[in-house]
Structure formats: structure tokens, C-alpha cells
Amino acid sequence: MPTLEHSIALLALWAAFGYLLGSIPFGMVLARVMGLGNLREIGSGNIGATNVLRTGNKTAAALTLLLDGGKGLVAVLLARAFGGEDTAQVAALAAMLGHCYPVWLGFRGGKGVATFLGILLALSFPVGLAACAAWLVGALATRISSMGALVAAATSTIAMVFLGYGIGLLLGIALTVLIFWRHRANISRIKAGTEPKIGKKT
């Protein structure tokens, strides 16, 4: 855990910034702009890139992935540049919460995977790369996006320890727990063998 170098008021300001940035539902915006319909009525009803892909539009899915990851990355980089490690970690957690529980959507947001990976890349690039690689291995091996997410989350805190970002361990644990909590329904479907494969529309 980083040393708290800034006032509670400043930390709260960065938390608000991170939350607001994280709460932008890029998937829903892109789906509307590109005429793909209401994501709440498509596939799983989720607002993330995996569900956008179920519309059949790979460009929209890729843009959603980049933008959802980018908002986590930008929140951390700006907070670190104008504050320090404490503000960066506060903004990181807030951005994740903003994506998962956006006030604009009645606190019904996404699973947070892209935002999680963007956050890790900004906090520690080697850790972020390791998590992305873990997601890729998990997803390719099973053809299940949520499995990739769970593998990435489960290995991220281990990567923090071995790749020199131990200062972020508590944050990493919190983000991992949040990823698993947001995927609890997916975990049940994986156990039952009913979790949809990547690219499946229904």
C-alpha cells in the first residue's frame, strides 16, 4: 500500500474524477451511434466489448475494448502525473467502480475486464502485460471470454509480487475480488457448461 502523501480532500477529488471517467458507458454509446441497437436487449445485456461483439460488429467491439481500457489507463496516468502513487491507486479503484456501477445506468454497469487491464497497464506495464497475456491464454484455451478474465484477475496479484509492484498488492486484491464478484453468474454457467463462447450472438 502506498504512503498517503495527499489530503483526504485531494484523494476524494481524484476518486470522483476516476469514477466519472470510468462510468462512461462507451459500449452503449458506440452501439447507439453505429445503429447496433440497445445492448441491454442483446446477448447478455452487458455493456462491455464481449457483448458488443455479439452484435456482429467487430469494429465496434474493438473500439469498446480500447475505450473501456483507455479510461482506466488515463485515470491512473493523470492521477499519478498530477499527484502521486496514492492518488493513482485511488483513481484506479474509483475508475473500476465507475465502470461496474455507473450512476447513469442505475449502478448496472459492465464486468470491468477491459478497464481492469487498462488500469494494470498504467500502474505497472509489466504487470499489465502479464495480465493481458493471461487473459489471452485463458480465452484462447477455452474460447470463453469470462474464463480469460478470471485467469487474468487470479494471476495479476501474483504478477505484482514477482514483477516489482508489491506496493499495489492491496489494490490488486481488491480489483481481483471485484472481477470475480462481477463474474459470479459467469462462474456458475462455466460450471454448468452453458457459458457462451466468444463471438456467439445468443
C-alpha positions as CSV (number, residue, x, y, z in Angstrom):
1,M,0.0,0.0,0.0
2,P,1.4,3.4,-0.9
3,T,2.1,6.1,1.7
4,L,-0.7,8.6,1.8
5,E,1.0,11.8,0.7
6,H,-2.0,13.9,-0.1
7,S,-5.0,15.2,1.8
8,I,-8.3,13.3,2.1
9,A,-9.9,16.1,0.1
10,L,-7.5,15.7,-2.8
11,L,-7.8,12.0,-2.7
12,A,-11.6,12.3,-2.8
13,L,-11.2,14.7,-5.8
14,W,-9.2,12.1,-7.7
15,A,-11.7,9.4,-6.7
16,A,-14.5,11.5,-8.1
17,F,-12.5,12.0,-11.3
18,G,-11.7,8.3,-11.7
19,Y,-15.3,7.3,-11.0
20,L,-16.8,9.8,-13.5
21,L,-14.3,8.7,-16.2
22,G,-14.8,5.1,-15.5
23,S,-18.6,5.4,-15.6
24,I,-18.7,6.5,-19.3
25,P,-20.6,3.5,-21.0
26,F,-18.6,3.5,-24.3
27,G,-20.2,0.2,-25.4
28,M,-23.7,1.6,-25.2
29,V,-22.7,4.9,-26.8
30,L,-21.0,3.1,-29.7
31,A,-23.9,0.7,-30.2
32,R,-26.3,3.6,-30.4
33,V,-24.1,5.7,-32.7
34,M,-23.4,2.8,-35.0
35,G,-27.0,1.7,-35.2
36,L,-26.5,-1.7,-33.4
37,G,-29.4,-1.3,-31.0
38,N,-29.7,-1.3,-27.3
39,L,-27.0,-3.5,-25.7
40,R,-29.4,-4.2,-22.8
41,E,-31.5,-6.2,-25.2
42,I,-28.7,-8.0,-26.9
43,G,-26.9,-11.2,-25.7
44,S,-26.1,-11.0,-22.0
45,G,-27.3,-7.4,-21.8
46,N,-23.8,-6.3,-20.6
47,I,-22.3,-3.0,-21.8
48,G,-18.8,-4.4,-22.5
49,A,-16.8,-5.4,-25.6
50,T,-17.7,-9.1,-25.4
51,N,-21.4,-8.3,-25.7
52,V,-20.8,-5.6,-28.3
53,L,-19.1,-8.4,-30.3
54,R,-22.4,-10.4,-30.2
55,T,-23.9,-7.7,-32.5
56,G,-21.6,-9.0,-35.2
57,N,-19.7,-5.7,-35.4
58,K,-16.1,-6.4,-34.7
59,T,-15.1,-2.7,-35.2
60,A,-17.5,-1.6,-32.5
61,A,-16.3,-4.4,-30.2
62,A,-12.6,-3.4,-30.7
63,L,-13.4,0.3,-30.1
64,T,-15.3,-0.6,-26.9
65,L,-12.4,-2.6,-25.7
66,L,-9.9,0.2,-26.4
67,L,-12.0,2.9,-24.9
68,D,-13.0,0.9,-21.8
69,G,-9.4,0.0,-21.3
70,G,-8.3,3.6,-22.1
71,K,-10.5,5.2,-19.4
72,G,-8.8,3.1,-16.7
73,L,-5.4,3.9,-18.1
74,V,-6.0,7.6,-18.4
75,A,-7.4,7.9,-14.9
76,V,-4.3,6.3,-13.4
77,L,-1.8,8.2,-15.6
78,L,-3.3,11.6,-14.9
79,A,-3.7,11.0,-11.2
80,R,-0.1,9.9,-11.0
81,A,1.2,12.8,-13.1
82,F,-0.6,15.4,-11.1
83,G,-0.5,13.7,-7.7
84,G,1.4,10.5,-6.9
85,E,1.1,6.8,-6.3
86,D,-1.6,7.3,-3.7
87,T,-3.8,9.3,-6.0
88,A,-3.1,6.9,-8.8
89,Q,-4.3,3.9,-6.8
90,V,-7.4,5.8,-5.6
91,A,-8.3,6.9,-9.1
92,A,-7.7,3.3,-10.3
93,L,-10.2,1.8,-7.9
94,A,-12.7,4.5,-8.5
95,A,-12.5,4.1,-12.3
96,M,-13.1,0.4,-11.8
97,L,-16.1,1.1,-9.6
98,G,-17.4,3.7,-12.1
99,H,-17.4,1.1,-14.9
100,C,-19.0,-1.6,-12.8
101,Y,-21.5,0.6,-11.0
102,P,-22.2,3.8,-13.1
103,V,-24.7,6.2,-11.6
104,W,-26.1,7.0,-15.1
105,L,-27.2,3.4,-15.6
106,G,-28.7,2.8,-12.2
107,F,-25.4,1.3,-11.0
108,R,-25.8,-1.5,-13.5
109,G,-22.5,-1.4,-15.5
110,G,-20.1,-3.8,-17.0
111,K,-17.8,-6.6,-15.8
112,G,-14.8,-4.3,-15.7
113,V,-12.3,-6.5,-17.6
114,A,-11.0,-4.0,-20.2
115,T,-10.9,-1.3,-17.6
116,F,-9.1,-3.6,-15.2
117,L,-6.4,-4.4,-17.8
118,G,-6.0,-0.7,-18.7
119,I,-5.6,0.1,-15.0
120,L,-2.9,-2.5,-14.6
121,L,-1.0,-1.4,-17.7
122,A,-0.9,2.1,-16.3
123,L,0.0,1.1,-12.8
124,S,2.8,-1.2,-13.8
125,F,3.3,-2.0,-17.5
126,P,5.0,-5.4,-16.9
127,V,2.1,-6.5,-14.6
128,G,-0.4,-5.2,-17.2
129,L,1.3,-7.2,-20.0
130,A,1.3,-10.3,-17.8
131,A,-2.4,-9.9,-17.1
132,C,-3.2,-9.4,-20.8
133,A,-1.2,-12.5,-21.7
134,A,-3.0,-14.5,-19.0
135,W,-6.4,-13.3,-20.4
136,L,-5.3,-14.3,-23.9
137,V,-4.2,-17.8,-22.8
138,G,-7.4,-18.3,-20.8
139,A,-9.7,-17.1,-23.6
140,L,-7.9,-18.9,-26.4
141,A,-7.7,-22.2,-24.5
142,T,-11.4,-22.2,-23.6
143,R,-13.0,-19.8,-26.2
144,I,-14.7,-18.2,-23.2
145,S,-14.1,-14.5,-22.6
146,S,-15.0,-14.7,-18.9
147,M,-12.6,-17.5,-18.3
148,G,-9.8,-15.3,-19.7
149,A,-10.9,-12.6,-17.3
150,L,-10.9,-14.9,-14.3
151,V,-7.4,-16.2,-15.2
152,A,-6.1,-12.7,-15.7
153,A,-7.5,-11.5,-12.4
154,A,-6.3,-14.5,-10.5
155,T,-2.7,-14.1,-11.7
156,S,-2.5,-10.3,-11.5
157,T,-1.7,-10.1,-7.8
158,I,0.9,-12.8,-8.2
159,A,2.4,-10.8,-11.1
160,M,2.6,-7.7,-8.8
161,V,4.7,-9.6,-6.3
162,F,7.1,-11.1,-8.8
163,L,7.3,-8.1,-11.2
164,G,8.2,-5.5,-8.7
165,Y,4.9,-3.8,-7.9
166,G,4.3,-5.1,-4.4
167,I,3.1,-1.6,-3.4
168,G,-0.1,-2.3,-5.4
169,L,-0.9,-5.6,-3.8
170,L,-3.8,-4.5,-1.7
171,L,-5.3,-2.7,-4.7
172,G,-4.7,-5.7,-6.8
173,I,-6.5,-8.0,-4.4
174,A,-9.5,-5.6,-4.3
175,L,-9.7,-5.4,-8.1
176,T,-9.4,-9.2,-8.3
177,V,-12.2,-9.7,-5.8
178,L,-14.3,-7.3,-7.8
179,I,-13.7,-9.1,-11.1
180,F,-14.7,-12.4,-9.5
181,W,-17.8,-10.8,-7.9
182,R,-18.9,-9.3,-11.2
183,H,-18.4,-12.7,-12.9
184,R,-20.3,-14.8,-10.3
185,A,-23.0,-15.6,-12.8
186,N,-20.4,-16.5,-15.4
187,I,-18.7,-18.8,-13.0
188,S,-22.0,-20.6,-12.4
189,R,-22.5,-21.0,-16.1
190,I,-18.9,-22.2,-16.6
191,K,-19.5,-24.9,-14.0
192,A,-22.7,-25.9,-15.7
193,G,-21.2,-25.8,-19.2
194,T,-23.6,-23.2,-20.5
195,E,-21.3,-20.1,-20.8
196,P,-21.4,-18.7,-24.3
197,K,-18.3,-18.9,-26.5
198,I,-16.5,-15.8,-27.8
199,G,-18.4,-14.3,-30.7
200,K,-21.6,-16.3,-30.1
201,K,-24.6,-14.0,-30.6
202,T,-27.0,-15.6,-28.3
